[in-house]
Amino acid sequence: MSGCGCTSLSTRHIKPHDASVDGIFGLLTNVAWTSAGPCPPDRVDETARILERGAGRVLSVFGVDKFPRMTDYVVPSGRADRRRGPGTARSPPGRPAPP
């Protein structure tokens, strides 16, 4: 196994705490998380023009970060009982997320 072990984690070949991710944060680049999928931040304007011209769609940017919003993660099968927190920024404090 090489790299940070992300593929091994996704395929459940290793336990989450068995992978060493020391120094990985500095290697990650920022990504613009958009309604058309992730794209480099410096290409958001180009992507928006292509969508508007080709499909008549408007591009929404949800954020620019190294990681997508927590609501964009997929919960592995059999793990739905392990959800944490409200799940989105739109949930009012003190109110649980809908099931």
LUMMI-35234 format. One record per residue: residue in one letter; x, y, z of N, C-alpha, C, O in turn; residue number from 0. Coordinates in steps of 0.2 Angstrom, whole numbers, plus 5000, padded with zeros to 4 digits. Each point is the difference from the previous one (the first is absolute). Example, Ala and Ser with C-alpha at 12.3 -4.5 7.8 and 13.67 -1.06 7.14 Angstrom:
BEGIN
res a&nc1 5066&nc2 4972&nc3 5039&cac1 4996&cac2 5006&cac3 5000&cc1 5004&cc2 5006&cc3 5000&oc1 5005&oc2 4999&oc3 5003&n 0
res s&nc1 4993&nc2 5006&nc3 4993&cac1 5004&cac2 5006&cac3 5001&cc1 4996&cc2 5005&cc3 5003&oc1 5003&oc2 5006&oc3 5001&n 1
# end
This chain:
BEGIN
res m&nc1 5004&nc2 4994&nc3 5000&cac1 4996&cac2 5006&cac3 5000&cc1 5004&cc2 5006&cc3 5000&oc1 5005&oc2 5001&oc3 5004&n 0
res s&nc1 4994&nc2 5004&nc3 4992&cac1 5004&cac2 5006&cac3 5000&cc1 4995&cc2 5006&cc3 5001&oc1 4994&oc2 5000&oc3 5000&n 1
res g&nc1 5009&nc2 5006&nc3 5000&cac1 4996&cac2 5006&cac3 5001&cc1 4997&cc2 5001&cc3 5007&oc1 5003&oc2 4997&oc3 5005&n 2
res c&nc1 4992&nc2 5006&nc3 4995&cac1 4997&cac2 5001&cac3 5007&cc1 4995&cc2 4994&cc3 5002&oc1 4997&oc2 5000&oc3 5006&n 3
res g&nc1 5002&nc2 4996&nc3 4990&cac1 4995&cac2 4994&cac3 5001&cc1 4993&cc2 5002&cc3 4999&oc1 4996&oc2 4996&oc3 5002&n 4
res c&nc1 5002&nc2 5009&nc3 4994&cac1 4993&cac2 5002&cac3 4999&cc1 4997&cc2 4995&cc3 4997&oc1 4994&oc2 4998&oc3 5002&n 5
res t&nc1 5009&nc2 4999&nc3 4993&cac1 4996&cac2 4994&cac3 4996&cc1 4999&cc2 4994&cc3 5004&oc1 4995&oc2 4997&oc3 5000&n 6
res s&nc1 5010&nc2 5002&nc3 5004&cac1 4999&cac2 4994&cac3 5005&cc1 4995&cc2 5001&cc3 5005&oc1 4996&oc2 4996&oc3 5002&n 7
res l&nc1 5003&nc2 5011&nc3 5000&cac1 4995&cac2 5001&cac3 5005&cc1 4993&cc2 5000&cc3 4997&oc1 4995&oc2 4997&oc3 5003&n 8
res s&nc1 5004&nc2 5005&nc3 4991&cac1 4994&cac2 5000&cac3 4996&cc1 4998&cc2 4993&cc3 4999&oc1 4994&oc2 4998&oc3 5000&n 9
res t&nc1 5011&nc2 4997&nc3 4998&cac1 4998&cac2 4994&cac3 4999&cc1 5000&cc2 4995&cc3 5006&oc1 4999&oc2 4994&oc3 5000&n 10
res r&nc1 5002&nc2 5009&nc3 5006&cac1 5000&cac2 4997&cac3 5007&cc1 5005&cc2 4995&cc3 5000&oc1 4999&oc2 4995&oc3 5004&n 11
res h&nc1 5007&nc2 5006&nc3 4993&cac1 5005&cac2 4995&cac3 5001&cc1 5005&cc2 5001&cc3 5006&oc1 5003&oc2 4996&oc3 5003&n 12
res i&nc1 4996&nc2 5010&nc3 5000&cac1 5004&cac2 5002&cac3 5006&cc1 4995&cc2 5004&cc3 5005&oc1 4995&oc2 5003&oc3 4997&n 13
res k&nc1 5006&nc2 4997&nc3 5009&cac1 4996&cac2 5004&cac3 5005&cc1 5002&cc2 5007&cc3 4999&oc1 5006&oc2 5001&oc3 4999&n 14
res p&nc1 4989&nc2 5004&nc3 5003&cac1 5002&cac2 5007&cac3 4999&cc1 5006&cc2 5002&cc3 5004&oc1 5004&oc2 5004&oc3 4997&n 15
res h&nc1 4997&nc2 4994&nc3 5009&cac1 5006&cac2 5002&cac3 5004&cc1 5006&cc2 4996&cc3 4998&oc1 5006&oc2 5002&oc3 5003&n 16
res d&nc1 4994&nc2 4994&nc3 4992&cac1 5006&cac2 4996&cac3 4998&cc1 5004&cc2 5004&cc3 4995&oc1 5006&oc2 4998&oc3 4998&n 17
res a&nc1 4991&nc2 5007&nc3 4998&cac1 5003&cac2 5003&cac3 4995&cc1 5004&cc2 5006&cc3 5003&oc1 4997&oc2 5004&oc3 5004&n 18
res s&nc1 5009&nc2 4997&nc3 4994&cac1 5003&cac2 5006&cac3 5002&cc1 4999&cc2 5006&cc3 4995&oc1 5002&oc2 4999&oc3 4994&n 19
res v&nc1 4996&nc2 5007&nc3 5008&cac1 4998&cac2 5005&cac3 4996&cc1 5005&cc2 5006&cc3 5002&oc1 4998&oc2 5006&oc3 4998&n 20
res d&nc1 5007&nc2 4993&nc3 5005&cac1 5005&cac2 5005&cac3 5002&cc1 5002&cc2 5004&cc3 4994&oc1 5002&oc2 4997&oc3 4995&n 21
res g&nc1 4997&nc2 5010&nc3 5006&cac1 5003&cac2 5004&cac3 4994&cc1 4995&cc2 5001&cc3 4994&oc1 5002&oc2 5003&oc3 4995&n 22
res i&nc1 4993&nc2 4993&nc3 5005&cac1 4995&cac2 5000&cac3 4994&cc1 4997&cc2 5007&cc3 4999&oc1 4999&oc2 5002&oc3 4994&n 23
res f&nc1 4999&nc2 5001&nc3 5011&cac1 4996&cac2 5006&cac3 5000&cc1 5004&cc2 5005&cc3 4995&oc1 4997&oc2 5004&oc3 4996&n 24
res g&nc1 5009&nc2 4997&nc3 5005&cac1 5004&cac2 5005&cac3 4996&cc1 5001&cc2 4998&cc3 4993&oc1 5001&oc2 5004&oc3 4996&n 25
res l&nc1 4997&nc2 4990&nc3 5002&cac1 5001&cac2 4998&cac3 4993&cc1 4993&cc2 5001&cc3 4996&oc1 5000&oc2 5000&oc3 4994&n 26
res l&nc1 4995&nc2 5001&nc3 5010&cac1 4993&cac2 5000&cac3 4997&cc1 4999&cc2 5008&cc3 4997&oc1 5003&oc2 5004&oc3 5003&n 27
res t&nc1 4994&nc2 4996&nc3 4992&cac1 4998&cac2 5007&cac3 4997&cc1 4993&cc2 5002&cc3 5001&oc1 4996&oc2 4995&oc3 5002&n 28
res n&nc1 5003&nc2 5011&nc3 4998&cac1 4993&cac2 5002&cac3 5001&cc1 4996&cc2 4999&cc3 4993&oc1 5003&oc2 5000&oc3 4995&n 29
res v&nc1 4991&nc2 4998&nc3 5006&cac1 4995&cac2 4998&cac3 4995&cc1 4994&cc2 5005&cc3 5001&oc1 4998&oc2 5001&oc3 5005&n 30
res a&nc1 4999&nc2 5001&nc3 4989&cac1 4994&cac2 5003&cac3 5000&cc1 4994&cc2 4995&cc3 4999&oc1 5000&oc2 4996&oc3 4995&n 31
res w&nc1 4996&nc2 5003&nc3 5010&cac1 4995&cac2 4995&cac3 5001&cc1 4994&cc2 5003&cc3 4997&oc1 4997&oc2 5005&oc3 5003&n 32
res t&nc1 5001&nc2 4993&nc3 4991&cac1 4994&cac2 5003&cac3 4996&cc1 4995&cc2 4996&cc3 4998&oc1 5000&oc2 4994&oc3 5002&n 33
res s&nc1 4994&nc2 5008&nc3 4996&cac1 4994&cac2 4996&cac3 4998&cc1 5002&cc2 4996&cc3 4994&oc1 4996&oc2 4995&oc3 4998&n 34
res a&nc1 5010&nc2 5006&nc3 4998&cac1 5002&cac2 4996&cac3 4995&cc1 5005&cc2 4995&cc3 5002&oc1 5003&oc2 4997&oc3 4996&n 35
res g&nc1 4999&nc2 5003&nc3 5010&cac1 5005&cac2 4996&cac3 5003&cc1 5006&cc2 5004&cc3 5002&oc1 5000&oc2 5006&oc3 4999&n 36
res p&nc1 5005&nc2 4991&nc3 5003&cac1 5006&cac2 5003&cac3 5002&cc1 5004&cc2 5003&cc3 4994&oc1 5000&oc2 4997&oc3 4995&n 37
res c&nc1 5003&nc2 5009&nc3 5006&cac1 5004&cac2 5003&cac3 4995&cc1 5006&cc2 5004&cc3 5003&oc1 4999&oc2 5003&oc3 5005&n 38
res p&nc1 5006&nc2 4998&nc3 4991&cac1 5005&cac2 5005&cac3 5003&cc1 4997&cc2 5007&cc3 5001&oc1 4997&oc2 5002&oc3 4996&n 39
res p&nc1 5005&nc2 5001&nc3 5009&cac1 4997&cac2 5007&cac3 5002&cc1 5001&cc2 5005&cc3 4994&oc1 4996&oc2 5004&oc3 4999&n 40
res d&nc1 5010&nc2 4995&nc3 4998&cac1 5002&cac2 5005&cac3 4994&cc1 4996&cc2 4999&cc3 4994&oc1 5001&oc2 5003&oc3 4995&n 41
res r&nc1 4995&nc2 4991&nc3 5005&cac1 4996&cac2 4999&cac3 4994&cc1 4993&cc2 5000&cc3 5001&oc1 4996&oc2 4998&oc3 4995&n 42
res v&nc1 5001&nc2 5005&nc3 5010&cac1 4993&cac2 5001&cac3 5002&cc1 4997&cc2 5004&cc3 4995&oc1 4994&oc2 4998&oc3 4997&n 43
res d&nc1 5009&nc2 5008&nc3 5001&cac1 4997&cac2 5004&cac3 4995&cc1 4999&cc2 4996&cc3 4993&oc1 4995&oc2 5001&oc3 4997&n 44
res e&nc1 5010&nc2 4996&nc3 5001&cac1 5000&cac2 4996&cac3 4994&cc1 4994&cc2 4995&cc3 5000&oc1 4997&oc2 4999&oc3 4995&n 45
res t&nc1 5003&nc2 4997&nc3 5010&cac1 4995&cac2 4995&cac3 5001&cc1 4993&cc2 5003&cc3 5000&oc1 4995&oc2 4997&oc3 4997&n 46
res a&nc1 5004&nc2 5009&nc3 5006&cac1 4993&cac2 5003&cac3 5000&cc1 4998&cc2 5002&cc3 4993&oc1 4995&oc2 4999&oc3 4998&n 47
res r&nc1 5010&nc2 5004&nc3 4998&cac1 4998&cac2 5002&cac3 4994&cc1 4999&cc2 4994&cc3 4995&oc1 4995&oc2 5000&oc3 4996&n 48
res i&nc1 5008&nc2 4994&nc3 5005&cac1 4999&cac2 4994&cac3 4996&cc1 4993&cc2 4998&cc3 5002&oc1 4996&oc2 4998&oc3 4995&n 49
res l&nc1 5002&nc2 5001&nc3 5011&cac1 4993&cac2 4998&cac3 5002&cc1 4995&cc2 5005&cc3 4998&oc1 4995&oc2 4997&oc3 4997&n 50
res e&nc1 5006&nc2 5009&nc3 5003&cac1 4995&cac2 5005&cac3 4998&cc1 4999&cc2 4999&cc3 4992&oc1 4994&oc2 5000&oc3 4998&n 51
res r&nc1 5011&nc2 5000&nc3 4999&cac1 5000&cac2 5000&cac3 4993&cc1 4997&cc2 4993&cc3 4997&oc1 4996&oc2 5000&oc3 4996&n 52
res g&nc1 5007&nc2 4995&nc3 5007&cac1 4998&cac2 4993&cac3 4997&cc1 4993&cc2 4997&cc3 5003&oc1 4997&oc2 4998&oc3 4996&n 53
res a&nc1 5002&nc2 5003&nc3 5010&cac1 4994&cac2 4997&cac3 5003&cc1 4995&cc2 5005&cc3 5003&oc1 4995&oc2 4998&oc3 5002&n 54
res g&nc1 5007&nc2 5008&nc3 4998&cac1 4995&cac2 5005&cac3 5003&cc1 5000&cc2 4999&cc3 5007&oc1 4995&oc2 5003&oc3 5003&n 55
res r&nc1 5010&nc2 4994&nc3 5000&cac1 5000&cac2 5000&cac3 5008&cc1 5004&cc2 5005&cc3 5003&oc1 5004&oc2 5003&oc3 4997&n 56
res v&nc1 4994&nc2 4998&nc3 5009&cac1 5004&cac2 5005&cac3 5004&cc1 5004&cc2 4996&cc3 5005&oc1 4998&oc2 4995&oc3 5003&n 57
res l&nc1 5009&nc2 5007&nc3 4998&cac1 5004&cac2 4997&cac3 5004&cc1 5000&cc2 5003&cc3 5007&oc1 5000&oc2 5006&oc3 5001&n 58
res s&nc1 4999&nc2 4989&nc3 5004&cac1 5000&cac2 5002&cac3 5007&cc1 5006&cc2 4998&cc3 5003&oc1 5002&oc2 4994&oc3 4999&n 59
res v&nc1 5002&nc2 5010&nc3 5005&cac1 5006&cac2 4998&cac3 5003&cc1 4998&cc2 5000&cc3 5008&oc1 4997&oc2 5004&oc3 5003&n 60
res f&nc1 5004&nc2 4990&nc3 4999&cac1 4998&cac2 4998&cac3 5007&cc1 5006&cc2 5002&cc3 5005&oc1 4998&oc2 5001&oc3 5006&n 61
res g&nc1 5008&nc2 4999&nc3 4992&cac1 5005&cac2 5002&cac3 5004&cc1 5007&cc2 4998&cc3 4997&oc1 5000&oc2 4997&oc3 4995&n 62
res v&nc1 5005&nc2 5006&nc3 5007&cac1 5007&cac2 4999&cac3 4998&cc1 5004&cc2 4997&cc3 5006&oc1 5001&oc2 5004&oc3 5005&n 63
res d&nc1 5001&nc2 4990&nc3 4995&cac1 5003&cac2 4997&cac3 5005&cc1 5004&cc2 4994&cc3 4998&oc1 4999&oc2 4998&oc3 4994&n 64
res k&nc1 5004&nc2 4999&nc3 5010&cac1 5004&cac2 4994&cac3 4998&cc1 4995&cc2 4994&cc3 5001&oc1 5001&oc2 4994&oc3 4996&n 65
res f&nc1 4994&nc2 5006&nc3 5007&cac1 4995&cac2 4995&cac3 5001&cc1 4993&cc2 5002&cc3 4998&oc1 4998&oc2 5006&oc3 5001&n 66
res p&nc1 4997&nc2 4990&nc3 4997&cac1 4993&cac2 5002&cac3 4999&cc1 4997&cc2 5001&cc3 5006&oc1 5002&oc2 4998&oc3 5006&n 67
res r&nc1 4992&nc2 5005&nc3 4994&cac1 4995&cac2 5001&cac3 5006&cc1 4999&cc2 4993&cc3 5003&oc1 5000&oc2 4995&oc3 4996&n 68
res m&nc1 4999&nc2 5004&nc3 5010&cac1 4998&cac2 4994&cac3 5003&cc1 4994&cc2 4996&cc3 4997&oc1 4999&oc2 4994&oc3 5000&n 69
res t&nc1 4996&nc2 5010&nc3 4997&cac1 4994&cac2 4997&cac3 4998&cc1 5002&cc2 4997&cc3 4993&oc1 4995&oc2 4997&oc3 4997&n 70
res d&nc1 5011&nc2 5004&nc3 5000&cac1 5001&cac2 4997&cac3 4994&cc1 5004&cc2 4993&cc3 5000&oc1 5001&oc2 4997&oc3 4995&n 71
res y&nc1 5000&nc2 5001&nc3 5011&cac1 5003&cac2 4994&cac3 5001&cc1 4995&cc2 4994&cc3 5000&oc1 4994&oc2 5001&oc3 5002&n 72
res v&nc1 5008&nc2 4993&nc3 4995&cac1 4996&cac2 4995&cac3 5000&cc1 5001&cc2 4995&cc3 5006&oc1 5006&oc2 4999&oc3 5002&n 73
res v&nc1 4989&nc2 4999&nc3 5001&cac1 5000&cac2 4996&cac3 5006&cc1 5001&cc2 4993&cc3 4997&oc1 4995&oc2 4997&oc3 4997&n 74
res p&nc1 5010&nc2 4999&nc3 5005&cac1 5001&cac2 4993&cac3 4998&cc1 4994&cc2 4996&cc3 5002&oc1 4997&oc2 5001&oc3 5005&n 75
res s&nc1 5001&nc2 4994&nc3 4991&cac1 4995&cac2 4995&cac3 5002&cc1 5000&cc2 4997&cc3 5007&oc1 5006&oc2 4999&oc3 5002&n 76
res g&nc1 4989&nc2 5001&nc3 5001&cac1 5000&cac2 4997&cac3 5007&cc1 5002&cc2 5005&cc3 5005&oc1 5001&oc2 4998&oc3 5006&n 77
res r&nc1 5001&nc2 5008&nc3 4993&cac1 5002&cac2 5005&cac3 5004&cc1 4996&cc2 5006&cc3 5002&oc1 5002&oc2 5005&oc3 5003&n 78
res a&nc1 4992&nc2 4994&nc3 4994&cac1 4995&cac2 5006&cac3 5001&cc1 4999&cc2 5002&cc3 5007&oc1 4998&oc2 5005&oc3 5002&n 79
res d&nc1 5002&nc2 4990&nc3 5003&cac1 4999&cac2 5001&cac3 5007&cc1 5006&cc2 5004&cc3 5003&oc1 4999&oc2 5002&oc3 5006&n 80
res r&nc1 5006&nc2 5000&nc3 4991&cac1 5006&cac2 5003&cac3 5003&cc1 5000&cc2 5008&cc3 4998&oc1 5005&oc2 5003&oc3 5000&n 81
res r&nc1 4990&nc2 5000&nc3 4997&cac1 5000&cac2 5007&cac3 4998&cc1 5001&cc2 5004&cc3 5006&oc1 4998&oc2 4998&oc3 5006&n 82
res r&nc1 5006&nc2 5008&nc3 4993&cac1 5001&cac2 5004&cac3 5006&cc1 4998&cc2 5007&cc3 4998&oc1 5000&oc2 5002&oc3 4994&n 83
res g&nc1 4998&nc2 5002&nc3 5011&cac1 4998&cac2 5007&cac3 4999&cc1 4994&cc2 5001&cc3 4996&oc1 4997&oc2 4995&oc3 4997&n 84
res p&nc1 5001&nc2 5011&nc3 5002&cac1 4995&cac2 5002&cac3 4996&cc1 5001&cc2 4999&cc3 4992&oc1 4995&oc2 4999&oc3 4997&n 85
res g&nc1 5011&nc2 5001&nc3 5001&cac1 5001&cac2 4998&cac3 4993&cc1 5000&cc2 5006&cc3 4995&oc1 5004&oc2 4999&oc3 4995&n 86
res t&nc1 4993&nc2 5006&nc3 5006&cac1 5000&cac2 5006&cac3 4996&cc1 5001&cc2 5006&cc3 5004&oc1 4998&oc2 5001&oc3 5006&n 87
res a&nc1 5004&nc2 5004&nc3 4991&cac1 5000&cac2 5007&cac3 5003&cc1 4993&cc2 5003&cc3 5000&oc1 4999&oc2 5005&oc3 5004&n 88
res r&nc1 4996&nc2 4992&nc3 4993&cac1 4994&cac2 5003&cac3 5000&cc1 4995&cc2 4998&cc3 5006&oc1 4995&oc2 5002&oc3 5001&n 89
res s&nc1 5008&nc2 4993&nc3 5002&cac1 4996&cac2 4997&cac3 5006&cc1 5001&cc2 5005&cc3 5006&oc1 5006&oc2 5002&oc3 5002&n 90
res p&nc1 4989&nc2 5000&nc3 5001&cac1 5000&cac2 5005&cac3 5005&cc1 5004&cc2 4997&cc3 5006&oc1 4999&oc2 4994&oc3 5001&n 91
res p&nc1 5004&nc2 5009&nc3 5003&cac1 5004&cac2 4998&cac3 5006&cc1 4995&cc2 4996&cc3 5005&oc1 4994&oc2 5003&oc3 5001&n 92
res g&nc1 5007&nc2 4992&nc3 5001&cac1 4996&cac2 4996&cac3 5005&cc1 4994&cc2 4996&cc3 4997&oc1 4997&oc2 4997&oc3 5004&n 93
res r&nc1 5003&nc2 5004&nc3 4989&cac1 4994&cac2 4996&cac3 4997&cc1 5004&cc2 4994&cc3 4996&oc1 5004&oc2 5001&oc3 4996&n 94
res p&nc1 4994&nc2 4993&nc3 5005&cac1 5003&cac2 4994&cac3 4997&cc1 4998&cc2 5000&cc3 4992&oc1 4995&oc2 5003&oc3 4998&n 95
res a&nc1 5010&nc2 4994&nc3 4999&cac1 4999&cac2 5000&cac3 4992&cc1 4994&cc2 4995&cc3 4999&oc1 4999&oc2 4995&oc3 5004&n 96
res p&nc1 4997&nc2 5006&nc3 4991&cac1 4995&cac2 4995&cac3 4998&cc1 5003&cc2 4993&cc3 4998&oc1 5006&oc2 5000&oc3 4998&n 97
res p&nc1 4990&nc2 4995&nc3 5004&cac1 5003&cac2 4993&cac3 4999&cc1 5001&cc2 4999&cc3 4992&oc1 5002&oc2 4994&oc3 4999&n 98
# end
